[in-house]
Structure formats: C-alpha cells, structure tokens
Amino acid sequence: MTSQAQLKLARIRDELNQIFLERAELIDGALCALLSGHHVLVIGPPGTAKSMLAEELCQRIEGANYFQWLLTKFTTPEEIFGAVSLKALEQDDYRRVTIDKLPEAHIAFLDEIFKANSSILNALLSIINERVFHNGRTRVTVPLITMFGASNELPDEDELTALYDRFLLRFVVDYIGEDFRFLKMLEARREPGGAQRTGLAIGELAELRETARAVAVPGAVMRTIAEIRRELGRRQIIASDRRWRSALDVLRAHAMILGRDQVTEDDLLFLEHLLWKDPEERPKVREALHHLIKGYEEEARELLIQGQELREYAGRGWESAELRSRALIEVHSKLANILLKFEGLIRDAAQSGRQMATVESMRAQVKQIQQTLLRQS
C-alpha cells in the first residue's frame, strides 16, 4: 500500500519536473541520493540550474538546513566549517563555531568542488564519507543527508581523486535544447515552485529511506548486474566493488520512486549515471546497458516491424487473384519464420532471467497479423 509520504514524494518529483525542464534524469538522481544517502556530482556550464535544484529540493524537506558555497583556490576552512571559537581557544581547544556552516547542513551544494584546497579537503572527506566532523577535541556526527557537487570540468590532480570517487551519482547537463521547452522556461514564474510546493517532514523522509532499504533485489537482477560488470570489463570500463555495492542502494531508491517494491531490469538502465569515470565513457556504458537489458526487446521490435511490413505487402492492390495468392503464400511462410524466431528469442531470454512481457506482447501482435491474413485467404 502506498503511504502518504510516498504520495508526497511522487508529487515533489512531478513539481520538480515542471520547474526544471530537460532535467528528468538529474531529478530522479537527486531524489535517489536523498533516499540512499549518497552524493551527486553535476558537470556542466554556469546557468544550468544546478544549485537551484539542490536548494529547491532542500526547501521541500521541512526543518532541513541548506548550505551553499562557491569554492576557489583561496577559499578558507573558516568559510566552509566556521570561524575558530575564541572562547574555546582560551581553554586550548581549537574548536569552530559551525552555526549555518557545512557541519550543520542536511543538504549541501558546493560549486566548483574540485577547487577545494588541501586545508579543506581532509575535513570535507570526513563529512562526505563518515558524516563526521572533527571539531577540536570532539568528534561530531553531522546531519548531512546528501551533498551536491558541481564543476565545469573533472579534477586533474591526484589528491582530488578520492573526492571525485565519493560522488556515486554523476550527471552531465547542458542548456535547454528544445525551443518549446526554452520558451516555457522564459514564460515561467520567477519564483520556483510557486504555490505548489509539496513538503516532507524529516520523519517522513526517514520513513521513505527505510522503505527504500526494504526494496527487494531479485536474483535474476543480481545476475544481470554481474553480466553488466563483465561486459563493461571487456570494454575496459572498471568500477570498484564499493561502487557496485553502493549502486544497489540507488537502484532500490529508484525502484521505490517509480512505485515498485522490487528492483527490475528497467531500473538497471539508471546505472548509466553511476559507472563512468570520464564523460567519454558515458555512451559506452549506455550502449552496453541497452544491449544487455533491452537487446531482446530491440530484436523483438525489429521482428514486429518485419511482420507489419509483410501485412502491408499482402494488402497491396494485386493485378490478379493468382498474384495475390502467391504473395499470401510468401507472407505466411515468412510470418511463420518470424514467429519461430520469437520462440527462440523468448526461450533464450527466459533462460537469462529477462522479463518477457514486452516481447510476448510484440509476438502476440505478429500472431494477430498472421491470423487476420489467414482469415482473408
């Protein structure tokens, strides 16, 4: 049964898609991060609503603190973590006043994240990885749910590799492409969300996160994940064991966002945003996923198109009954062959644990074409 919190989450998703055009995948990624506790990296030029999405999402969580900062090579720890407490210094305790700073944020957005210098990096990694901030003599647990990092480019320094790796979800965005969406953006109200802003209490978010953790991952899906890993390995695209394990959290969250109580192969297509290191690898990852997950459907779709073409061929205006009869014999023979290919396709797919509903539907359409033509013979 769908809970009130799940219904609210669905409304938030719809509202965000109305505000942020051509950002459907990124919105789902942001919601997955919120539910799984992982972090999001957004690569793209300025003015593509990266920070606006993070802030808008935080405003949907009632009582959540938001922190945003633009990093430069001159950014100091005080700007991110707070100024040193003079009162604590009197007691020989180098402690920071963290009010309204990153250690007190539930959702954070750091622009130009890879400009973080070494004086900031270690503390930043502790917050991202362990949700811990070492404040003087105290080890403080921070409330951070997810961090959004943004950059125009990937890091080129070795010391930033660990930071880059901690962003499980990675998206590349650009300016709005379609004219009709561009015009819709220009005509939109300036205030994000307007009067329609669905909110979630912190308790409801905790409930959703528990629900996401309970989403099942069937054995057949696990086997497909192993196939994907092998295929990407053959293409020299390697992800760490930790990344694969963390990916299950995102897949569970993705399934829940779409109203499912278990992960399906369709959810695996979302791995496109988790498994690449360099943007040049993105199309290779996408192609591998579609080949392994949707390959049977694509082959079935080609067979259906052939069946539809044969139906049109049989329905041509033939010059004589004899020519029409010959055409029908040819069509029936080819349709029978297509149906045999469907049977083999369904058998192979079933052995691999693939979902067959779509392929079965296309096979039924070809079978209907055959039966219709038989009645007309």
Residue pairs with C-beta under 8 A, 6 or more apart in sequence:
2 259
3 207
3 211
4 204
5 200
5 204
5 205
5 207
5 208
5 211
6 208
6 211
6 256
6 259
8 198
8 199
8 200
8 204
9 31
9 200
9 208
9 257
10 257
10 259
11 198
12 31
12 60
12 198
12 200
13 27
13 28
13 31
13 257
15 193
15 196
15 197
15 198
16 23
16 27
16 30
16 53
16 56
16 57
17 23
17 24
17 27
19 56
19 188
19 192
19 193
20 26
20 27
20 49
20 52
20 53
20 56
21 176
21 181
21 184
21 185
22 176
22 177
22 178
22 181
23 49
23 53
23 173
25 171
25 270
25 273
26 40
26 42
26 53
26 171
26 173
27 53
28 254
28 257
28 270
29 40
29 169
29 171
29 270
29 273
30 40
30 53
30 54
30 57
30 146
30 148
31 57
31 253
31 257
32 38
32 169
32 250
32 253
32 254
32 257
32 270
33 39
33 40
33 146
33 148
33 168
33 169
33 250
34 57
34 61
34 107
34 145
34 146
34 205
35 208
35 209
35 212
35 253
35 256
35 257
36 209
36 212
36 246
36 249
36 250
36 252
36 253
37 145
37 146
37 209
37 249
38 146
38 168
38 169
38 246
38 249
38 250
39 128
39 146
39 147
39 148
39 149
39 166
39 167
39 168
39 169
40 146
40 147
40 148
40 149
40 167
40 168
40 169
40 170
40 171
41 113
41 148
41 149
41 150
41 151
41 164
41 167
41 169
41 170
41 171
42 48
42 50
42 148
42 149
42 150
42 151
42 171
42 172
42 173
43 150
43 151
43 152
43 153
43 154
43 170
43 171
43 172
43 173
43 279
44 50
44 150
44 152
44 172
44 173
44 174
45 152
45 174
45 175
46 152
47 175
48 173
48 174
48 175
50 109
50 111
50 148
50 150
50 173
51 68
51 109
51 111
51 148
51 150
52 192
53 148
54 66
54 68
54 107
54 108
54 109
54 148
55 66
55 68
55 109
56 192
56 193
57 107
58 64
58 65
58 66
58 106
58 107
59 66
59 193
59 197
59 199
60 197
60 198
60 199
60 200
61 106
61 107
61 145
61 199
61 200
61 202
61 205
62 199
62 200
62 201
62 202
63 201
63 202
64 106
64 107
64 145
64 202
65 100
65 104
65 105
65 106
65 107
65 143
66 105
66 106
66 107
66 108
66 109
67 100
67 101
67 102
67 104
67 105
67 107
67 108
67 109
68 108
68 109
68 110
68 111
69 75
69 79
69 80
69 102
69 109
69 110
69 111
70 111
70 112
71 110
71 111
71 112
71 113
71 115
71 116
71 120
72 112
72 115
73 115
73 117
75 115
75 116
75 117
75 120
76 119
76 120
77 96
77 119
77 120
77 123
78 84
78 96
80 101
80 102
80 120
80 123
80 124
81 96
81 98
81 101
81 102
81 103
81 123
81 133
82 96
82 97
82 98
82 99
82 101
82 103
83 96
83 97
84 94
84 95
84 96
84 97
85 93
85 95
85 96
85 97
88 94
88 95
88 136
93 136
93 137
94 136
95 135
95 136
95 137
95 138
96 103
96 135
96 136
98 104
98 133
98 135
98 140
102 108
102 124
102 127
102 142
102 144
103 127
103 133
103 135
103 140
103 142
104 142
104 143
105 142
105 143
105 144
106 143
106 144
106 145
107 144
107 145
107 146
107 147
107 148
108 144
108 146
108 147
108 148
109 147
109 148
109 149
109 150
110 116
110 147
110 148
110 149
110 150
111 150
111 151
112 150
112 151
112 152
113 149
113 150
113 151
113 163
114 149
114 151
114 153
114 154
114 155
114 157
114 160
114 163
114 164
116 124
116 160
116 163
118 159
121 159
121 160
121 163
123 133
123 134
124 163
125 162
125 163
125 166
126 132
126 133
126 134
127 133
127 142
127 144
127 147
128 144
128 147
128 163
128 166
129 166
131 141
131 142
131 143
131 144
132 139
132 140
132 141
132 142
133 139
133 140
133 142
134 140
145 205
149 167
154 164
154 278
154 279
155 161
155 163
155 164
165 240
165 243
168 243
168 246
168 247
168 250
168 274
169 250
169 273
169 274
170 273
170 274
170 276
171 273
172 279
172 282
176 182
176 185
200 208
208 256
211 256
212 249
212 252
212 253
212 256
213 249
213 252
215 252
215 253
215 255
215 256
215 260
215 261
215 262
215 263
216 261
216 262
216 263
217 248
217 251
217 252
217 262
217 263
218 262
218 263
219 353
220 265
220 353
220 354
221 263
221 264
221 265
221 267
221 268
221 353
223 352
223 353
224 265
224 268
224 292
224 293
224 352
224 353
224 354
225 244
225 247
225 268
227 292
228 268
228 271
228 288
228 289
228 292
229 239
229 244
231 288
231 291
231 292
232 238
232 239
232 275
232 284
232 285
232 288
235 284
235 288
237 275
237 276
237 277
237 281
237 284
237 285
237 288
239 274
239 275
243 274
243 275
247 271
247 274
247 275
248 263
250 270
250 274
251 263
251 267
251 268
251 270
251 271
252 263
254 263
254 267
254 270
255 261
255 262
255 263
255 264
255 267
258 267
260 267
264 355
265 293
265 354
265 355
266 293
268 289
268 293
269 289
269 290
269 293
269 294
271 285
271 289
272 282
272 285
272 286
272 289
275 281
275 285
276 282
276 284
276 285
290 298
296 345
296 348
296 349
296 354
296 359
297 358
297 359
297 362
299 345
300 342
300 345
300 358
300 359
300 362
300 363
301 362
303 338
303 341
303 342
303 345
303 362
303 366
304 362
304 365
304 366
306 334
306 338
307 335
307 338
307 365
307 366
307 369
307 370
308 369
310 331
310 334
310 335
310 338
310 369
311 331
311 369
311 372
311 373
313 327
313 331
314 327
314 328
314 331
314 373
314 376
316 327
318 324
318 327
328 373
328 376
328 377
331 373
332 370
332 373
332 374
332 377
335 366
335 369
335 370
335 373
336 370
338 366
339 363
339 366
339 367
339 370
342 359
342 362
342 363
342 366
345 359
346 356
346 359
346 360
346 363
349 356
349 359
350 356
